[in-house]
């Protein structure tokens, strides 16, 4: 990890790291600690945590890869071109897989390769109301396939 300007790197003993890990305990998901502070990992305070754009992008790429991998098992997704796969992958990232699979009429239209109807179904949703222009851009891309 790159140190911010003006902060020098220091050597940490393996014993220090292991002791702190043992005492803090590891939590994969965010939780509230004993005084109500949202925390993750080995006691990292999420309320004051700042991450670099590089780390944020690495997390984004990792999550998008996981979404694409999960979707790759769906026969309708497999038959699509990359632009349409990208739309569904971004929707899965935004909505979660369960949320994306909840677009039942859109999936039926996608299965028929009725791109215009799939677009209409995507736009006729609470999600489209919530994300506005993003939904219109994604559904246009889904329809055009480019």
DSSP file (Angstrom, degrees, kcal/mol; ACC not computed):
  #  RESIDUE AA STRUCTURE BP1 BP2  ACC     N-H-->O    O-->H-N    N-H-->O    O-->H-N    TCO  KAPPA ALPHA  PHI   PSI    X-CA   Y-CA   Z-CA
    1    1 A X              0   0    0      0, 0.0     2,-0.3     0, 0.0     0, 0.0   0.000 360.0 360.0 360.0 133.4    0.0    0.0    0.0
    2    2 A X        -     0   0    0      1,-0.1     2,-0.2     0, 0.0     0, 0.0  -0.561 360.0-129.8 -76.9 133.8    1.4    3.4   -1.0
    3    3 A X        -     0   0    0     -2,-0.3     3,-0.1     1,-0.1     6,-0.1  -0.594  26.8-105.1 -83.2 143.5    1.9    5.8    1.9
    4    4 A X    >   -     0   0    0     -2,-0.2     3,-2.0     1,-0.1    -1,-0.1  -0.263  52.5 -78.9 -61.6 155.3    0.4    9.3    1.7
    5    5 A X  T 3  S+     0   0    0      1,-0.3    -1,-0.1     3,-0.0     3,-0.1  -0.276 118.7  23.0 -56.0 137.2    2.9   12.1    1.1
    6    6 A X  T 3  S+     0   0    0      1,-0.2     2,-0.6    -3,-0.1    -1,-0.3   0.326  98.0 105.3  88.6  -7.8    4.8   13.1    4.2
    7    7 A X    <   -     0   0    0     -3,-2.0     2,-0.3    -4,-0.0    -1,-0.2  -0.926  60.5-147.0-109.8 123.5    4.3    9.8    6.0
    8    8 A X        -     0   0    0     -2,-0.6     2,-0.2    -3,-0.1    -4,-0.1  -0.608  19.7-110.6 -89.4 148.2    7.3    7.6    6.2
    9    9 A X        -     0   0    0     -2,-0.3     2,-0.3    -6,-0.1    -1,-0.1  -0.477  33.2-162.4 -71.9 143.6    7.0    3.8    6.1
   10   10 A X        -     0   0    0     -2,-0.2     2,-0.4     0, 0.0    -1,-0.0  -0.907  22.5-108.7-125.0 157.0    7.9    2.0    9.4
   11   11 A X        -     0   0    0     -2,-0.3     2,-0.4     0, 0.0     0, 0.0  -0.710  30.3-161.7 -86.1 132.1    8.7   -1.7   10.0
   12   12 A X        -     0   0    0     -2,-0.4     2,-0.1     4,-0.0     3,-0.0  -0.934  18.5-122.7-112.7 136.8    6.1   -3.7   11.7
   13   13 A X     >  -     0   0    0     -2,-0.4     4,-2.0     1,-0.1     5,-0.2  -0.470  14.7-127.1 -76.0 149.5    6.9   -7.0   13.4
   14   14 A X  H  > S+     0   0    0      1,-0.2     4,-2.7     2,-0.2     5,-0.2   0.859 112.6  58.4 -59.5 -35.8    5.1  -10.1   12.3
   15   15 A X  H  > S+     0   0    0      2,-0.2     4,-2.6     1,-0.2    -1,-0.2   0.897 104.0  50.5 -62.9 -41.1    4.3  -10.6   16.0
   16   16 A X  H  > S+     0   0    0      2,-0.2     4,-2.5     1,-0.2     5,-0.2   0.933 112.2  46.9 -60.9 -47.1    2.6   -7.2   16.2
   17   17 A X  H  X S+     0   0    0     -4,-2.0     4,-2.4     1,-0.2    -2,-0.2   0.936 114.8  45.7 -62.4 -47.0    0.5   -8.0   13.1
   18   18 A X  H  X S+     0   0    0     -4,-2.7     4,-2.4     2,-0.2    -1,-0.2   0.887 113.2  49.8 -65.6 -39.7   -0.5  -11.5   14.4
   19   19 A X  H  X S+     0   0    0     -4,-2.6     4,-2.5    -5,-0.2     5,-0.2   0.925 112.3  47.2 -64.0 -44.9   -1.3  -10.3   17.9
   20   20 A X  H  X S+     0   0    0     -4,-2.5     4,-2.8    -5,-0.2     5,-0.3   0.914 112.2  50.3 -64.8 -42.1   -3.5   -7.5   16.6
   21   21 A X  H  X S+     0   0    0     -4,-2.4     4,-2.6    -5,-0.2    -1,-0.2   0.925 111.5  48.8 -59.8 -44.7   -5.3   -9.9   14.3
   22   22 A X  H  < S+     0   0    0     -4,-2.4    -2,-0.2     1,-0.2    -1,-0.2   0.910 116.5  41.7 -62.7 -43.8   -5.9  -12.3   17.1
   23   23 A X  H  < S+     0   0    0     -4,-2.5    -2,-0.2     1,-0.2    -1,-0.2   0.864 120.2  41.3 -76.0 -36.3   -7.2   -9.6   19.4
   24   24 A X  H  < S-     0   0    0     -4,-2.8    -2,-0.2    -5,-0.2    -3,-0.2   0.879  98.2-149.0 -77.4 -38.4   -9.3   -7.8   16.9
   25   25 A X     <  -     0   0    0     -4,-2.6     2,-0.4    -5,-0.3    18,-0.2   0.224  19.1 -89.8  77.0 151.0  -10.7  -10.9   15.1
   26   26 A X        -     0   0    0     16,-0.1     2,-0.4    -4,-0.1    16,-0.2  -0.824  37.0-177.0-101.4 133.0  -11.6  -11.0   11.4
   27   27 A X  E     -A   41   0A   0     14,-1.9    14,-2.4    -2,-0.4    16,-0.1  -0.984  13.9-163.2-129.2 120.8  -15.0  -10.1   10.1
   28   28 A X  E    S+     0   0A   0     -2,-0.4     2,-0.3    12,-0.2    -1,-0.1   0.835  78.1  47.9 -70.2 -33.4  -15.7  -10.5    6.4
   29   29 A X  E    S-     0   0A   0     12,-0.1    12,-0.1     1,-0.1    10,-0.1  -0.765  98.6 -92.0-111.4 155.5  -18.9   -8.3    6.6
   30   30 A X  E     +     0   0A   0     -2,-0.3     2,-0.3    10,-0.1    10,-0.2  -0.315  50.6 168.4 -62.6 144.9  -19.4   -5.0    8.2
   31   31 A X  E     -A   39   0A   0      8,-2.4     8,-3.1     6,-0.1     2,-0.5  -0.953  38.5-104.0-149.6 164.0  -20.7   -5.1   11.8
   32   32 A X  E     -A   38   0A   0     -2,-0.3     6,-0.2     6,-0.2     5,-0.0  -0.848  38.0-139.2 -95.3 127.9  -21.2   -2.6   14.6
   33   33 A X    >   -     0   0    0      4,-2.6     3,-2.2    -2,-0.5    -1,-0.1   0.002  41.1 -74.7 -74.7-172.4  -18.6   -3.0   17.3
   34   34 A X  T 3  S+     0   0    0      1,-0.3    -1,-0.1     2,-0.1    -2,-0.0   0.680 135.1  42.2 -63.4 -18.1  -19.2   -2.8   21.1
   35   35 A X  T 3  S-     0   0    0      2,-0.1    -1,-0.3     0, 0.0    -2,-0.1   0.222 123.7 -98.8-111.8  14.3  -19.7    1.0   20.9
   36   36 A X  S <  S+     0   0    0     -3,-2.2     2,-0.4     1,-0.3    -2,-0.1   0.582  72.7 144.7  86.8  11.3  -21.8    1.0   17.7
   37   37 A X        -     0   0    0      1,-0.1    -4,-2.6     9,-0.0     2,-0.3  -0.705  54.9-118.2 -85.4 129.3  -19.0    1.9   15.2
   38   38 A X  E     +A   32   0A   0     -2,-0.4     8,-2.4    -6,-0.2     9,-0.7  -0.526  47.1 171.8 -68.7 128.2  -19.4    0.3   11.8
   39   39 A X  E     -AB  31  45A   0     -8,-3.1    -8,-2.4    -2,-0.3     2,-0.3  -0.898  17.2-177.2-139.2 157.3  -16.3   -1.9   11.4
   40   40 A X  E  >  + B   0  44A   0      4,-1.6     4,-2.4    -2,-0.3     2,-0.3  -0.973  54.5   6.1-152.1 163.4  -15.0   -4.5    8.9
   41   41 A X  E  4 S-A   27   0A   0    -14,-2.4   -14,-1.9    -2,-0.3     2,-0.6  -0.449 129.8  -8.1  68.6-126.4  -12.0   -6.8    8.5
   42   42 A X  T  4 S-     0   0    0     -2,-0.3    -1,-0.2   -16,-0.2   -16,-0.1  -0.477 127.8 -57.3-102.4  57.8   -9.7   -6.6   11.6
   43   43 A X  T  4 S+     0   0    0     -2,-0.6     2,-0.5     1,-0.2    -2,-0.2   0.729  79.8 167.1  80.7  22.1  -11.4   -3.7   13.3
   44   44 A X  E  <  -B   40   0A   0     -4,-2.4    -4,-1.6     1,-0.1     2,-0.7  -0.609  37.1-128.6 -75.0 122.3  -11.2   -1.2   10.5
   45   45 A X  E >>  -B   39   0A   0     -2,-0.5     3,-0.9    -6,-0.2     4,-0.8  -0.599  18.8-165.8 -73.7 111.1  -13.5    1.8   11.3
   46   46 A X  T 34 S+     0   0    0     -8,-2.4    -1,-0.2    -2,-0.7    -7,-0.2   0.728  81.4  67.9 -72.1 -21.4  -15.6    2.3    8.2
   47   47 A X  T 34 S+     0   0    0     -9,-0.7    -1,-0.2     1,-0.2    -8,-0.1   0.714 114.9  26.0 -73.7 -19.6  -16.8    5.7    9.4
   48   48 A X  T <4 S+     0   0    0     -3,-0.9    -1,-0.2     2,-0.0    -2,-0.2   0.418  93.6 122.2-118.4  -3.0  -13.3    7.2    9.1
   49   49 A X     <  -     0   0    0     -4,-0.8     2,-0.4    -5,-0.1    -3,-0.0  -0.378  37.3-174.0 -66.3 134.1  -11.9    4.9    6.4
   50   50 A X        -     0   0    0     -2,-0.1     2,-0.3     0, 0.0    -2,-0.0  -0.994   4.6-165.1-125.4 136.4  -10.7    6.5    3.2
   51   51 A X        -     0   0    0     -2,-0.4     2,-0.1     1,-0.0    -2,-0.0  -0.874  22.3-109.3-121.1 155.7   -9.6    4.5    0.2
   52   52 A X     >  -     0   0    0     -2,-0.3     4,-2.4     1,-0.1     5,-0.2  -0.381  28.2-116.0 -75.6 159.0   -7.7    5.4   -2.9
   53   53 A X  H  > S+     0   0    0      1,-0.2     4,-2.5     2,-0.2     5,-0.2   0.852 117.3  58.3 -62.5 -33.8   -9.4    5.5   -6.2
   54   54 A X  H  > S+     0   0    0      2,-0.2     4,-2.1     1,-0.2    -1,-0.2   0.913 108.1  44.6 -62.6 -43.1   -7.1    2.6   -7.3
   55   55 A X  H  > S+     0   0    0      2,-0.2     4,-2.5     1,-0.2    -2,-0.2   0.912 111.9  52.5 -67.6 -42.1   -8.4    0.4   -4.5
   56   56 A X  H  X S+     0   0    0     -4,-2.4     4,-2.3     1,-0.2    -2,-0.2   0.902 110.9  48.0 -59.6 -41.0  -12.0    1.4   -5.2
   57   57 A X  H  X S+     0   0    0     -4,-2.5     4,-3.0     2,-0.2     5,-0.2   0.890 108.8  53.3 -67.6 -38.8  -11.5    0.4   -8.8
   58   58 A X  H  X S+     0   0    0     -4,-2.1     4,-2.3     2,-0.2    -2,-0.2   0.915 110.6  47.3 -61.9 -42.1   -9.9   -2.9   -7.8
   59   59 A X  H  X S+     0   0    0     -4,-2.5     4,-2.4     2,-0.2    -2,-0.2   0.920 112.4  50.5 -62.8 -43.6  -13.0   -3.6   -5.7
   60   60 A X  H  X S+     0   0    0     -4,-2.3     4,-2.8     1,-0.2     5,-0.2   0.939 111.1  47.3 -59.5 -49.3  -15.3   -2.6   -8.6
   61   61 A X  H  X S+     0   0    0     -4,-3.0     4,-2.6     1,-0.2    -1,-0.2   0.907 111.3  51.8 -60.9 -42.6  -13.5   -4.9  -11.1
   62   62 A X  H  X S+     0   0    0     -4,-2.3     4,-1.9    -5,-0.2    -1,-0.2   0.917 112.6  44.9 -60.3 -44.3  -13.5   -7.8   -8.6
   63   63 A X  H  X S+     0   0    0     -4,-2.4     4,-2.2     2,-0.2    -2,-0.2   0.893 112.5  51.0 -68.7 -39.9  -17.3   -7.4   -8.1
   64   64 A X  H  X S+     0   0    0     -4,-2.8     4,-2.8     2,-0.2     5,-0.2   0.903 109.3  51.5 -64.2 -39.7  -18.0   -7.0  -11.8
   65   65 A X  H  X S+     0   0    0     -4,-2.6     4,-2.5    -5,-0.2    -1,-0.2   0.909 109.5  50.1 -62.0 -41.4  -15.9  -10.2  -12.5
   66   66 A X  H  X S+     0   0    0     -4,-1.9     4,-2.2     2,-0.2    -2,-0.2   0.902 111.7  48.1 -64.0 -40.8  -18.0  -12.1   -9.9
   67   67 A X  H  X S+     0   0    0     -4,-2.2     4,-2.5     2,-0.2    -2,-0.2   0.936 112.5  48.0 -64.2 -47.0  -21.2  -10.8  -11.5
   68   68 A X  H  X S+     0   0    0     -4,-2.8     4,-1.7     1,-0.2    -2,-0.2   0.893 111.5  50.8 -62.1 -40.2  -20.1  -11.8  -15.0
   69   69 A X  H  < S+     0   0    0     -4,-2.5     4,-0.4     2,-0.2    -1,-0.2   0.924 111.4  47.4 -64.0 -44.2  -19.0  -15.2  -13.9
   70   70 A X  H >< S+     0   0    0     -4,-2.2     3,-0.9     1,-0.2    -2,-0.2   0.904 114.6  46.5 -63.8 -40.9  -22.3  -15.9  -12.2
   71   71 A X  H >< S+     0   0    0     -4,-2.5     3,-2.5     1,-0.2     6,-0.2   0.772  94.1  77.9 -71.8 -25.5  -24.3  -14.7  -15.2
   72   72 A X  T 3< S+     0   0    0     -4,-1.7    -1,-0.2     1,-0.3    -2,-0.2   0.682  86.5  61.7 -61.6 -16.5  -22.1  -16.7  -17.6
   73   73 A X  T <  S+     0   0    0     -3,-0.9     2,-0.5    -4,-0.4    -1,-0.3   0.559  81.9  96.0 -85.0  -8.1  -24.0  -19.9  -16.6
   74   74 A X  S <> S-     0   0    0     -3,-2.5     4,-2.3     1,-0.1     3,-0.1  -0.724  71.6-143.6 -85.8 125.6  -27.3  -18.5  -17.9
   75   75 A X  H  > S+     0   0    0     -2,-0.5     4,-1.2     1,-0.2    -1,-0.1   0.835  99.4  52.2 -60.7 -34.2  -28.0  -19.7  -21.4
   76   76 A X  H  > S+     0   0    0      1,-0.2     4,-0.5     2,-0.2     3,-0.4   0.929 110.7  47.8 -66.8 -44.0  -29.6  -16.4  -22.5
   77   77 A X  H >4 S+     0   0    0     -6,-0.2     3,-1.4     1,-0.2    -2,-0.2   0.902 106.3  58.5 -61.8 -42.4  -26.6  -14.4  -21.3
   78   78 A X  H 3< S+     0   0    0     -4,-2.3    -1,-0.2     1,-0.3    -2,-0.2   0.839 104.1  51.6 -57.6 -34.9  -24.2  -16.8  -23.1
   79   79 A X  H 3< S+     0   0    0     -4,-1.2    -1,-0.3    -3,-0.4    -2,-0.2   0.582  92.9  97.4 -81.1  -9.6  -25.8  -16.1  -26.5
   80   80 A X  S << S-     0   0    0     -3,-1.4     2,-0.1    -4,-0.5    -3,-0.0  -0.340  76.6-111.8 -81.4 158.9  -25.5  -12.3  -26.2
   81   81 A X     >  -     0   0    0      1,-0.1     4,-2.1    -2,-0.1     3,-0.2  -0.340  40.3 -97.5 -77.6 172.0  -22.9  -10.1  -27.6
   82   82 A X  H  > S+     0   0    0      1,-0.2     4,-2.7     2,-0.2     5,-0.2   0.866 120.2  57.0 -63.2 -39.3  -20.5   -8.3  -25.3
   83   83 A X  H  > S+     0   0    0     62,-0.3     4,-1.6     1,-0.2    -1,-0.2   0.916 111.0  43.5 -60.1 -43.2  -22.3   -5.0  -25.2
   84   84 A X  H  > S+     0   0    0      2,-0.2     4,-2.1    -3,-0.2    -1,-0.2   0.883 112.1  52.8 -71.0 -37.8  -25.5   -6.7  -24.0
   85   85 A X  H  X S+     0   0    0     -4,-2.1     4,-2.6     1,-0.2    -2,-0.2   0.905 106.5  54.8 -60.8 -39.7  -23.6   -8.8  -21.5
   86   86 A X  H  X S+     0   0    0     -4,-2.7     4,-2.5     2,-0.2    -2,-0.2   0.901 106.1  51.5 -60.8 -41.2  -22.0   -5.6  -20.1
   87   87 A X  H  X S+     0   0    0     -4,-1.6     4,-2.3     1,-0.2    -1,-0.2   0.949 113.0  44.0 -60.8 -49.2  -25.5   -4.1  -19.5
   88   88 A X  H  X S+     0   0    0     -4,-2.1     4,-2.4     1,-0.2    -2,-0.2   0.864 112.5  52.7 -66.7 -35.1  -26.7   -7.2  -17.6
   89   89 A X  H  X S+     0   0    0     -4,-2.6     4,-2.2     2,-0.2    -1,-0.2   0.918 110.4  47.3 -65.8 -42.9  -23.4   -7.3  -15.6
   90   90 A X  H  X S+     0   0    0     -4,-2.5     4,-2.2     2,-0.2    -2,-0.2   0.890 111.8  50.8 -65.6 -38.3  -23.7   -3.7  -14.6
   91   91 A X  H  X S+     0   0    0     -4,-2.3     4,-3.3     2,-0.2     5,-0.4   0.911 109.2  50.9 -64.2 -40.8  -27.3   -4.3  -13.6
   92   92 A X  H  X S+     0   0    0     -4,-2.4     4,-2.3     1,-0.2    -2,-0.2   0.893 109.9  50.5 -63.7 -39.0  -26.3   -7.3  -11.5
   93   93 A X  H  < S+     0   0    0     -4,-2.2    -1,-0.2     1,-0.2    -2,-0.2   0.921 117.7  39.4 -61.7 -43.9  -23.6   -5.1   -9.8
   94   94 A X  H  < S+     0   0    0     -4,-2.2    -2,-0.2     1,-0.1    -1,-0.2   0.879 131.8  23.6 -75.0 -40.1  -26.2   -2.4   -9.1
   95   95 A X  H  X S-     0   0    0     -4,-3.3     4,-0.5    -5,-0.2    -3,-0.2   0.625 105.1-117.2-101.7 -17.6  -29.2   -4.7   -8.2
   96   96 A X  H  X  -     0   0    0     -4,-2.3     4,-2.3    -5,-0.4     5,-0.2  -0.022  38.0 -81.5  84.2 157.1  -27.5   -7.9   -7.1
   97   97 A X  H  > S+     0   0    0      1,-0.2     4,-2.9     2,-0.2     5,-0.2   0.909 131.8  53.6 -62.1 -42.2  -28.2  -11.1   -9.0
   98   98 A X  H  > S+     0   0    0      1,-0.2     4,-0.8     2,-0.2    -1,-0.2   0.916 109.8  48.4 -59.6 -43.0  -31.5  -11.7   -7.2
   99   99 A X  H >< S+     0   0    0     -4,-0.5     3,-0.5     2,-0.2     4,-0.2   0.913 112.2  48.2 -63.4 -43.2  -32.7   -8.2   -8.2
  100  100 A X  H >< S+     0   0    0     -4,-2.3     3,-1.8     1,-0.2    -2,-0.2   0.916 109.3  52.2 -64.3 -43.1  -31.6   -8.7  -11.8
  101  101 A X  H 3< S+     0   0    0     -4,-2.9    -1,-0.2     1,-0.3    -2,-0.2   0.665  94.5  73.8 -69.3 -13.6  -33.3  -12.1  -12.1
  102  102 A X  T << S+     0   0    0     -4,-0.8     2,-1.9    -3,-0.5    -1,-0.3   0.615  72.0  87.2 -71.9 -12.1  -36.5  -10.4  -10.7
  103  103 A X    <>  +     0   0    0     -3,-1.8     4,-2.3    -4,-0.2    -1,-0.2  -0.453  56.4 161.3 -82.6  64.6  -36.9   -8.8  -14.2
  104  104 A X  H  >  +     0   0    0     -2,-1.9     4,-2.0     1,-0.2    -1,-0.2   0.887  68.1  46.6 -60.2 -46.1  -38.8  -11.9  -15.3
  105  105 A X  H  > S+     0   0    0     -3,-0.3     4,-2.1     1,-0.2    -1,-0.2   0.855 111.4  53.3 -67.4 -32.9  -40.6  -10.3  -18.4
  106  106 A X  H  > S+     0   0    0      2,-0.2     4,-2.6     1,-0.2    -2,-0.2   0.918 108.2  50.2 -65.6 -41.9  -37.3   -8.7  -19.5
  107  107 A X  H  X S+     0   0    0     -4,-2.3     4,-2.3     2,-0.2    -2,-0.2   0.870 108.5  52.6 -64.7 -36.3  -35.6  -12.1  -19.3
  108  108 A X  H  X S+     0   0    0     -4,-2.0     4,-1.3     2,-0.2    -1,-0.2   0.942 111.6  46.1 -62.7 -46.2  -38.4  -13.6  -21.4
  109  109 A X  H  <>S+     0   0    0     -4,-2.1     5,-2.7     1,-0.2     4,-0.4   0.897 111.1  52.5 -63.1 -40.5  -37.9  -10.9  -24.0
  110  110 A X  H ><5S+     0   0    0     -4,-2.6     3,-1.2     1,-0.2    -1,-0.2   0.897 105.5  55.1 -61.5 -39.7  -34.1  -11.4  -23.9
  111  111 A X  H 3<5S+     0   0    0     -4,-2.3    -1,-0.2     1,-0.3    -2,-0.2   0.822 110.6  44.9 -62.8 -31.4  -34.6  -15.1  -24.5
  112  112 A X  T 3<5S-     0   0    0     -4,-1.3    -1,-0.3    -3,-0.3    -2,-0.2   0.461 112.8-122.0 -86.8  -2.7  -36.6  -14.3  -27.7
  113  113 A X  T < 5 +     0   0    0     -3,-1.2     2,-1.3    -4,-0.4    -3,-0.2   0.835  61.6 150.4  58.0  34.8  -34.0  -11.7  -28.7
  114  114 A X     >< +     0   0    0     -5,-2.7     4,-2.4     1,-0.2    -1,-0.2  -0.726  17.6 174.8 -94.3  82.3  -36.7   -9.1  -28.7
  115  115 A X  H  > S+     0   0    0     -2,-1.3     4,-2.3     1,-0.2    -1,-0.2   0.836  72.2  54.8 -65.1 -36.3  -34.4   -6.3  -27.7
  116  116 A X  H  > S+     0   0    0      2,-0.2     4,-2.1     1,-0.2    -1,-0.2   0.930 112.0  43.7 -64.0 -44.6  -37.0   -3.5  -28.0
  117  117 A X  H  > S+     0   0    0      2,-0.2     4,-2.6     1,-0.2    -2,-0.2   0.886 110.9  54.8 -68.2 -38.1  -39.4   -5.3  -25.6
  118  118 A X  H  X S+     0   0    0     -4,-2.4     4,-2.3     1,-0.2    -1,-0.2   0.914 108.4  49.9 -60.0 -41.9  -36.5   -6.1  -23.2
  119  119 A X  H  X S+     0   0    0     -4,-2.3     4,-2.2     2,-0.2    -2,-0.2   0.938 110.5  49.1 -60.4 -47.7  -35.7   -2.4  -23.1
  120  120 A X  H  X S+     0   0    0     -4,-2.1     4,-1.5     1,-0.2    -2,-0.2   0.899 111.3  49.7 -60.3 -41.4  -39.3   -1.5  -22.4
  121  121 A X  H  < S+     0   0    0     -4,-2.6    -1,-0.2     1,-0.2    -2,-0.2   0.900 110.3  50.4 -65.5 -40.3  -39.5   -4.1  -19.6
  122  122 A X  H  < S+     0   0    0     -4,-2.3     6,-0.4     1,-0.2    -1,-0.2   0.878 112.3  47.1 -63.6 -37.4  -36.3   -2.8  -18.0
  123  123 A X  H  < S+     0   0    0     -4,-2.2     2,-1.5     1,-0.2    -1,-0.2   0.729  98.0  72.5 -77.5 -21.6  -37.6    0.7  -18.1
  124  124 A X  S  < S+     0   0    0     -4,-1.5     2,-0.3    -5,-0.2    -1,-0.2  -0.491  86.5  95.1 -90.0  65.5  -40.9   -0.3  -16.6
  125  125 A X  S  > S-     0   0    0     -2,-1.5     4,-1.5    -3,-0.1     5,-0.1  -0.980  84.5-116.0-152.6 158.6  -39.5   -0.9  -13.2
  126  126 A X  H  > S+     0   0    0     -2,-0.3     4,-2.3     1,-0.2     5,-0.2   0.874 116.2  60.2 -62.1 -38.0  -38.9    0.7   -9.8
  127  127 A X  H  > S+     0   0    0      1,-0.2     4,-2.6     2,-0.2     5,-0.3   0.921 102.7  50.5 -55.8 -46.7  -35.1    0.4  -10.6
  128  128 A X  H  > S+     0   0    0     -6,-0.4     4,-1.7     1,-0.2     7,-0.3   0.877 110.0  50.5 -62.7 -37.6  -35.5    2.6  -13.6
  129  129 A X  H  < S+     0   0    0     -4,-1.5    -1,-0.2     1,-0.2    -2,-0.2   0.897 113.2  47.1 -63.7 -39.5  -37.4    5.2  -11.5
  130  130 A X  H  < S+     0   0    0     -4,-2.3    -2,-0.2     1,-0.2    -1,-0.2   0.886 121.7  32.1 -71.8 -40.0  -34.6    5.1   -8.9
  131  131 A X  H >< S+     0   0    0     -4,-2.6     3,-1.8     1,-0.2    -1,-0.2   0.543  83.7 178.7-101.7  -7.2  -31.6    5.4  -11.3
  132  132 A X  T >X  +     0   0    0     -4,-1.7     4,-1.7    -5,-0.3     3,-0.6  -0.183  69.1  22.9  55.1-114.9  -33.2    7.5  -14.0
  133  133 A X  H 3> S+     0   0    0      1,-0.3     4,-2.7     2,-0.2    -1,-0.3   0.801 119.4  61.7 -60.3 -31.8  -30.7    8.4  -16.8
  134  134 A X  H <> S+     0   0    0     -3,-1.8     4,-2.7     1,-0.2    -1,-0.3   0.937 104.7  47.8 -60.3 -45.4  -28.6    5.4  -16.0
  135  135 A X  H <> S+     0   0    0     -3,-0.6     4,-2.9    -7,-0.3     5,-0.3   0.914 111.5  50.1 -62.3 -43.3  -31.5    3.0  -16.8
  136  136 A X  H  X S+     0   0    0     -4,-1.7     4,-2.2     2,-0.2    -1,-0.2   0.923 112.3  47.2 -62.5 -43.5  -32.2    4.8  -20.0
  137  137 A X  H  X S+     0   0    0     -4,-2.7     4,-2.1     2,-0.2    -2,-0.2   0.939 115.3  45.4 -62.5 -46.5  -28.6    4.6  -21.1
  138  138 A X  H  X S+     0   0    0     -4,-2.7     4,-2.5    -5,-0.2    -2,-0.2   0.908 113.5  48.4 -66.0 -41.5  -28.3    1.0  -20.2
  139  139 A X  H  X S+     0   0    0     -4,-2.9     4,-2.3     2,-0.2    -1,-0.2   0.858 109.9  52.7 -69.7 -33.3  -31.6    0.0  -21.9
  140  140 A X  H  X S+     0   0    0     -4,-2.2     4,-2.6    -5,-0.3     5,-0.2   0.925 111.2  47.3 -62.9 -43.2  -30.6    1.9  -25.0
  141  141 A X  H  X>S+     0   0    0     -4,-2.1     4,-2.8     2,-0.2     5,-0.7   0.894 110.8  52.0 -64.6 -40.9  -27.4    0.0  -25.1
  142  142 A X  H  <5S+     0   0    0     -4,-2.5    -1,-0.2     2,-0.2    -2,-0.2   0.925 112.3  45.6 -60.6 -45.0  -29.2   -3.3  -24.5
  143  143 A X  H  <5S+     0   0    0     -4,-2.3    -2,-0.2     1,-0.2    -1,-0.2   0.943 119.4  39.4 -65.2 -48.2  -31.6   -2.6  -27.4
  144  144 A X  H  <5S-     0   0    0     -4,-2.6    -2,-0.2    -5,-0.2    -1,-0.2   0.826  94.4-140.8 -72.5 -32.2  -28.9   -1.5  -29.8
  145  145 A X  T  <5       0   0    0     -4,-2.8   -62,-0.3    -5,-0.2   -61,-0.2   0.780 360.0 360.0  73.2  26.6  -26.4   -4.1  -28.8
  146  146 A X      <       0   0    0     -5,-0.7    -5,-0.1    -6,-0.2    -4,-0.1   0.318 360.0 360.0-147.6 360.0  -23.5   -1.6  -29.1
